[in-house]
Amino acid sequence: MPLPGLGWCEVAVHPNTCRYRVRKAASLTGRDLDDSEHRLAAMLQLRLSRGPSAPRPFPVADTAGPGSS
């Protein structure tokens, strides 16, 4: 199963280890990670389980707009 967009440099394990863990999690949860809806649900559950104070994997855009200091 290819894992597009998975930043190997951000994961402190070997790529094969990461693939194994993803496959293991998929088998334990019954999710088909080849199905885009299942992938989305899994990503949302993971992000929500980390809580609001968890570091974000990507920068959050400034929504205040220009000139609103």
HUKA-V154819 format. One record per residue. N is the residue number from 1. D_FIRST is the distance of its C-alpha to the first C-alpha in Angstrom with 2 decimals. Layout:
# HUKA-V154819
N/D_FIRST
N/D_FIRST
This chain:
# HUKA-V154819
1/0.00
2/3.81
3/6.44
4/9.43
5/12.76
6/12.19
7/15.46
8/15.23
9/18.99
10/19.39
11/17.61
12/19.95
13/17.55
14/15.86
15/12.33
16/11.36
17/13.25
18/11.58
19/8.02
20/10.07
21/11.96
22/9.41
23/8.23
24/12.01
25/13.05
26/11.06
27/12.74
28/16.00
29/16.23
30/15.13
31/13.04
32/10.42
33/8.34
34/7.43
35/11.24
36/12.86
37/15.77
38/14.02
39/12.31
40/15.85
41/17.54
42/15.55
43/16.28
44/19.86
45/20.41
46/19.32
47/21.57
48/24.40
49/24.33
50/24.99
51/28.24
52/30.10
53/31.07
54/27.57
55/26.81
56/25.06
57/21.99
58/23.78
59/27.52
60/29.26
61/31.43
62/35.16
63/36.07
64/39.77
65/40.48
66/42.83
67/46.14
68/45.44
69/46.16
